[in-house]
Amino acid sequence: MTHEAEWVAHLEKALKATAREFVASVPDEAIYAFALYTSGESDFGYALASANTEEGLARTAARYLERGAGDPEALARDLRWNPGDWAFHELPGPVENVTLP
């Protein structure tokens, strides 16, 4: 197995473990996204796990609305796929311990 293949296998194992921990931590919430979030392939400075639930989306949207952010439907739509605004962005767990190549 090449060094790259070993690293990918290690990352995959860490992602699975982080996902299991996340699922167990939100038993009463509806998960709609779990992602590997990186700085991009040009510099690959970090990689982390990020996730969101319908309830987390609602909590985030409510915070923005309290600050006067516009239309609730548009806000929820815009926040849905913006990991930086997800309730569970930068999940703790095994992924944060993966050393980048």
ABEGO torsion letter per residue (X at the ends): XBAAAAAAAAAAAAAAAAAAAAAAABAABBBABBBBBBAEAAAGABBBBBBBBAAAAAAAAAAAAAAGBBBAAAAAAAAAABAAABAABGBBEAAAABBBX
